[in-house]
Amino acid sequence: MKLVSYTLLCSLIAIILPSTRQNELTDWIESKGGWAHLSVGPVNEGGLRGTLATRDIAEGDTLAYIPKELVIQFGAPGNNRPPENAARLLGRQRREAGWHAAFLPYWRSLPALGSPTLFCKELFTERHIALLQDPGMEWVVREEIATAVDIYNGTSTWWQRLLGLAPPVSLHLNLPKGAEHDVTWEEFAHTTCLVGAYAFGCRGGWGGSQVCMVPLLDMINHAHPDTANTVVHQDTRNGSYGCTAIKNITAGQEVTHTYSATALRSDYSLLHYGFVLEMERPLLAGNDHIARFEYSDDDLYSQHERLLSHEEAQRLNDILKSFPTTEEEDLQLLRESSDKLDGREREIIRFRIQRKRALRQMPLLGIKNKFEMINKELIAEIELPERVNKPLPVS
């Protein structure tokens, strides 16, 4: 009887706690002059967390308004890598206790330290790196980890930072005196993941692009432009943020937006956000595409005859043959070893399947010239309709 009661209590806590935290976040946003017709909760059978509309929303209507006072802004243009911003954020949290306390509802809404839902380059282990099956991606991961370690340890000198031989930011220089050893590597890596995966590009007071964290809106999941139903945008006049519907949305429906065109490529989305988007016709990984990330999709292959050559098809086919496992073997590994793989390992194997599928499909489609043109052009920064560039409502 005691075991049943304990199990029931744990179940109730699991249900009530996320709801309480969600109410705390929305109540906090409203207390600061913002509002939202959004709730946070599971959006699929696997328990993925996302945002849901709390009422019917018509195309062109605003779902949420986050005032500038709740937007956390980082650094000058050009110095906005996640480890650098993590050092800035941790430093500010410890220097400004009142500011940190004022944002507690937001901090509690983010994945906690050790959460299995958070994944980024700083959290890669040797096993994760080996699973990538790609030396180029391995180099990117190791380089990012080395940069983060340098910033965390603060071993570079001022002249190395001045000459660009080391990161321009050091964690211990951002922390108040005496707090140098208060931050563990695990906390620093976790914070780096948060500011890397949850931040937005924004316009700042330095005259260029910066990085911002925007409460609640950073919980909206990524979707292909064909299925995304909102755009997240900044009001350039007052710095506030809004989320506006680009399609009719019904109450209880998941709210999504497209992070960027490059996030549609599986290698980019895996390394930067920790997920792989399921696509019927997956795009080539940036490492495989002849133009890398310079073009938003693979229609370049159907627009220029030079890319439809047998030589290009052979190049792609050689990449496909170079992998130590096939697409079918990866699928079998997912089926037979699902109980032995953690969520992060499964996501990397899903990436491998997507990458190999794109390589397998691309030469055939290219040579036969049977690409279907995507009518909606994908661009790195979504241009907003005129109606959402007007000052956002505040009530």
N, C-alpha and C positions, 0 to 999 in steps of 0.2 A: 504493500500500500504506500509506503514511504517513497519507493522508487517511482511509482506511477505519479505521485504528487510532485516529486522533484522534476520529473520529465515534463509534466504539464506546466510547471512554473517556468522552466527554461524555454518552453515553446512560447508562452505568453510574453516573456521578456524579449525574445527574438522578434515577435510581432510588434510589440509596443514600442521598443527602443527606437527603431528607424522612424516610426511615425512621430514619436516625441521629438526626435532630432529635426525631422522635417518641419514640424510645427514651430519649433524654436527658430529655425532658419527663416521661414516665411514671416513669422511674427517680428523678427529682428529687422528684416528688410522693410516691412511696413512701418515699423517704428522710426525708421530713418527716411521716410517719405517715398519709398518704393512700393511696388506691388507686383503680383504675379498671379496668373491663372494657370499655374503649374503645380504639380505635386511630384514627389520623387518616390520611385518604387520599382519593383521588378517589371521588366518589359518583355521577357520571354520565359520559356520553360526552364532554361538554364539558370535563372536567377539574375541575369544581367540587370544592373541598375541603370535607370534612365529617367526621363521626365515624361509626364502624362498631362494632357489638357484636363482641367477641372470643369470646363464647360465648352459648349460649341463655340468655335471661333471661325469667323468669316475671312476669306482671303483679303489681305490688306489690313486686318486688325492687329493690334499689338497685344501680345500675350504677357509680356513682362516688361517692367521698367526698373532699372537698377541705377540709382543716382550716383553721381561722380564720387561722393563721399565714401561709397562702399567699394570703389574700384581701386585695386592695389596696383601701383605703377612702378616699373623697374627701369633704372639705368638710362644711359644715353645710347643713341643709335650706334650699332656696330659692336657694342659690348654687352650683348644680351643672350649669351649662351646659358643654358639651364644651370650649370654649376656656379656661374657668376651670379645669377639671380638668386640662387639658393643661399649664397653667402650674404647677399644684401638683405634677403628676407629674414634669415636667422639673426643677423646683426640688429636689424630694426626691432625684432621681437624682444630681444634682450636689452636693448638700449631704452626702448619706449614701452615700459610695462603697462601704462594706461592704454596706449594704442593696441597692444597685444590683447589686453583684456576686453577691449571694446569689440574685437573681432572674434571672440571665442565661439559664438554660434556658427560662424563660417568655418573656423578651423575644425570644429567637431563634425561638420558635414563632409569633410574630405576623408579619403581612405586613411585609416590609422596606420601607424608604424607596424610593419610586418604583414599588412593586408595582402592576400594572394591576388587581389584584383588589380594591383598596381604593378606595372612592369615597364622598365625602360633600360637603357644601355648600362647605367650604373648598377643595376641589379643582375646583370648577366653573370652566370657562373661559367666555368670551363665547359661544363656539359651543355649549357645553352649555346655557347659559341660554336662547339663542335656540331651541334644540330643544325646550324645555319647552312652548312655545306658551301660556304662562299668565303674565299680569302679576303675579298674586297670589303664585305660587310664585317668580317672579323676585325679588319684593320680599323674600321670606323668605330666599332665598339671599344676596342682597346685604346684607341686614341682619346675617346671621350672619357673613359675611366681614368686614364693617365692625367688628363686635364683636371678632372674632378679631384684626384688625389693631390695634385700640385696645389690647387686652390685650398683644399682642406688642410694640408700640412703647412702651407705658407712658407715653403722652403726657398722660393725665388727671392732675389734681391730687388730693390727699387729700380736699379738701372736695367735689369733684365726685363722688368715690366714696362719701363719707359721705352726701351728699344723694340718692344714687341716680341721678345724672346721668351716670354712667359705670360700667362694670363694676367690681365690688368687688375684683377680683383683677388684678394686674399681673405680667407675667412677670418683669421685672427685679427686682421686690421679692421674688420667690420664689427668685431665683438668688443664690448666694453672691457676695460682693464680688469683682469682677474677672472674673466669668463672664457679664456682661451681653451680650457680643457673641459668645458661644460657640454660641448657638442660631440657626440660619438660619431664615428664614421657611418654607422647605420642610420642615425638621424639625418646626417648630411645627405647621404645617398637618397633617402626617402624624400626629403625636401626637394632635392634636385629633380626627382621624378614628378613631384607635384607641380612644380613651376614649369616643367617641360611639357607635361601632358595636359595640364588644365589651363594653361595661359593662352591669351589671345594676342594677336598683333593689334596695336592700337596707335593712335596719334598722340604724341606727347608734347610737352612744353619745350623740348630741345630742338624742335624744328624738323623732326623726322619720326620714323616708325620706332615704337618702343614695344614693350611687352606688359600686358595687364592681366591680372586675375580678377574675374568677375563672378561674385557669388551667385549660386543657383544656375546661371546660364552655362557655367562650365560643366554642368552635369548632363547637358543635352548631348545625345549620342550622334555620331557621324553617320551620314547616309549618302548614297549616290545622288547626284543632282536630279535624276529622273524621279526619285522617290522622296527626297527631302521635302519637308512641308513648311519650313521656316528659314529666315535669314537672321543671323545675329549681327547687329550693327551698332556702331558708335555714333552718337550725335556729335558732330564736329564742333558745334557751337558751345555746348556746355559740358562735354566729356562724359555724359551719362551713356548707358547702354540700354538697348531694347532688343526684343525678339518679336519679329513680325511674320505673320502667316503669309505664305505665297500660294497656299491652297486652302480650301475649306477643311477644317479639322473638327472632328466630333469629340464630345466629352469622353474621356477615358482612352483616347488614341495617343500613341507615343508621338512625342514631338522630337523632330530630328533636324539637323542642318548639315551642310557640307563644310568640313573643316577647311579644306583646300583641295585644289586639283591634284597636287602631288600626293595627298593622303589616299588617293584612289589606287596608288601603286603599293603592292603588298610589302615590299621591302621598307618603304618609307613609313607606312602606317605601323608596321611591326616595331621598328626601331624607335620611333618617336612617340607612339601612343600605346603600343603593346597589344594591338589587335590586327586582325586581317579581315577585310570586308569581303563577304561572299558576293561574287559577281559571275553571271552566266558566261560572259566573255571577259575574263580577267585581263588586265593590262600587263604589258611587259614590265618587269622590274627595271628600275632606273639603271642598274648595272648592265642590263642586257640591251636596253634601247639604244639605237645608234645615236640618238640626240640626248641621251641621259634624261635629265628632268627639264629640259628646255621647252618641251612641248607638253601640252596638258593631256593629250590622249594619243592613241596609236593610229589615228586617222592619217597621220603624216605618211604612213606606209601606203595608203591608197591614193594620196594626192601627188606623189612624186614617183615617176617611173623608176628612177635610179634606186629607190629603196625596195622595189619589187623584183630585183634581179635574183638570179639563181645563186649568185655569190653571197648575197645577204641572207637568203634562206639557208644556205649551207652554214654560214656563221652561226645563226641561231640554232640550227640543228646540232652543231658541234658542241655548243654550250649545254644543250639538253643531254647529249651523250656523256658529258664529262661528269655528271653527278654520280655518286657511289650507289644511290638507290633510284628506283624508278617511281613514277607517280603511283602505280599499282602497289608497289611495295610500301610506300608511305601510307596509302589508304589501309593496307592490311595491318601496318604497325598501329595505326589509330584504333582499329577494331580490336586487335588481339591484346594490346598493351594499355588499354584505356585506364585500367585500374593501377598501373605502374607509373603513369605519367601525371605530373601535376599540370595545372591549367596553363602555365607558361610554356611548358614543353609541348603540350598539345597545340598551342597557338603557333609555335615555330614550325611544327610539322604541317599544320594547315597552310602556313606560308609556303613551304616547299612544294606542296601539292598545287597551290595556285600558280606558283612561278613556273613549274614544269608544264602545267596545263596551258599557260599563255605561250610558252615556247613551242609546244606541240602544235597549237592552233595557228600561230602566226605565219609560218612559212607557207602552209597550205592556203590560208586565206589571202596572203600576199601575192603568191604566184598566180592564183586563179582570179585575183582582183575581185573578190566577192565581199569586200567590206561594206557594211551598211554605215553610211555617214550618220554621225550623231548630230541631230539638229541643234541641240542646245550646246553652245560652245562653253567649254570649261576654262575658267581663268583662275589664276592664283588668288586674286582678290575679287570677290563677288561684287559686281556693280549693283547698287540698290535701286529699286524703282523710286521715282521722284517722291512718291507719297511717304516713304519711310525716311526720307532725308529731312522732313519737316521736324521741328522740335517735338520731342516726345511728350505725351500727356503725363500728368503727374497724379492723376486720380482716376 
